[in-house]
Amino acid sequence: MNKTILVFKGINFSYPSQEQDALRNLTLEIPQGSIVAILGPNGAGKTTLLHLVLGWLKPRNGQVLLADQPMEAYTRREIGQWIGLVPQSEHIPFDYSVLNYVLFGRTPYLKPLEMPGEEDLHIAHQALARMELEHLAYRSVAKLSGGERQMVLIARALAQLPRLLLLDEPTSHLDLGNKGRLTSLLRQLSGDGVTIIFTTHEPDIAAAVADRIVLMRNGQILTAGELANVFNGQYLSECYQTPVEVVEVGSHRVVLWN
Amino acid sequence: MLVVILAISVLIGRYPGLTLLSPERLSSDILAQRLVLNLRLPRLLTAVLLGMSLSAAGTVFQMIFGNPLVEPGFLGVSQGAAFGAAFSIIFLGNAAWMIQGGATLFAFLGLIFSYTLARRVQFGGWVLRLVLSGIAISALFSSGLGVLKYLADPLTQLPEITFWLLGGLWSLTWNSLLSILPASIVGLYVIYRMRWRLNLLSLTDETAFSLGTSPARERAILLVSATAVTAAVISVCGMVGWVGLIVPHLARRTFGADARLALPGAILIGGCFTVLCDDLARTLLAGEIPLGIFTSLIGAAIFILLMSTNRLRVER
């Protein structure tokens, strides 16, 4: 069993404008190097959970521990070096080049007034190469398709050389080819010891790549555990409040829903 | 480029007629030497500083708000300065330092009021709240300015206010340049050194945070620096519009969106732009034409050109 890298201890969280808690009594442990898929209906609290890991949101009570240290013990730069975030989508206000955009991922390694150097540029190129995006390096990010943009966001997170990678619905804009490339990349990263947590509305993707599943509903964890124990029709039906069946086709789990 | 424009500009003028002073004449004519040293030189250097400051501040505001349509006067800064200058002209006597002090003080009050109001608004993201607060505070200062104009003596104070609102460099001396130099230089230095962070602050707060920045603190440092340079130059030059809006666009078109190049590019283009506009303002007619008229005219023409050729990209 791998060492636990991330711990949620009795987390409660509510947004200022909402009376109801977005997350309630949430307790969870995530082993290093695992690939964790968070599933749940809209509004279940999946993205909120990712933002708590990042330290962008602070719990009302409870604690998030990263490598046995509370999040408050880390500086902003240290968190940027630890955690890479791939948001669902991003507003890109100016015509930054793809290379520039990926280079932004090197900021946690720079002092406040420092500019990226040759080594940073080299790492940005490596991240682009890993995502097979080098041919787009000098194109404007704003002019790319939704799927290409999503791949660029992942490349930027890779340039952070993160030990924990958070992805918010990373496959939502991707075609089948890019979905395949992403899932094999996630497996490679996990093999390198990177812990991966991603949210998704596609249970098939979760079953294809994750080794642990967290099912959420109404700000609470319905159940969490290894894929084989949790990813079944009973839990998924309860989670989505709709009849769901999981059938095995060869080595794949396929989700059928009404 | 800027040095060449400055060298030509210092020699061009209306002494003894509309002409370019020759080096021979400059070396022999004492009046020409005094004119160049005491009038044209401080005026030109202030024009450079004005263009550089407004363009740098415009770049900062556009990037921080992720919106290419904002300018340095955003967040009540320009309207605050205008109100402060008019208030000083009417109630505190007409001394240059009083007008300068009033404009600077109220420019910062505009920023503080907008910032405070934005913190009290309970809905929307931080940028939206700042934008709405800036509009509201600007409108308040505008109506206050209207009241002051109504109260002003139409023969003495009103023309003074109107000239200040149109912007111009005719009354500048070495002293006025030196009085704004420290704030402008420090502000420009801070903005220049933080230009990589500007790129990140143009993204969403959540993304900037995930990349290891402290968006609120870094944005505040840049906002104060941009407001300081804007308040400093408009306190002596009056309201010179459009420079801070249009020059950052030209710089991005020329040098790309990355602020590592776009910001110094905007600073250089801004310096050239205001010097050239001021050359026109002081030479085209026998009498002085307010600088703000030229910057608005040329700025608006470029803006229309950019819009009609689809070279202006606005997403939100």
Interface residues (C-beta under 8 A of the other chain):
Chain A: P16 S17 H51 L54 G55 W56 R76 R77 I79 G80 Q81 I83 G84 L85 P87 E90 H91 I92 P93 F94 D95 Y96 S97 N100 F104 G105 T107 P108 L110 P112 L113 E114 M115 P116 A142 Q160
Chain B: M63 G66 N67 P68 Q122 F123 R193 M194 W196 R197 N199 L200 S202 L203 T204 E206 T207 F209 S210 L211 G212 T213 S214 E218 R252 G256 A257 D258 R260 R313 E315 R316
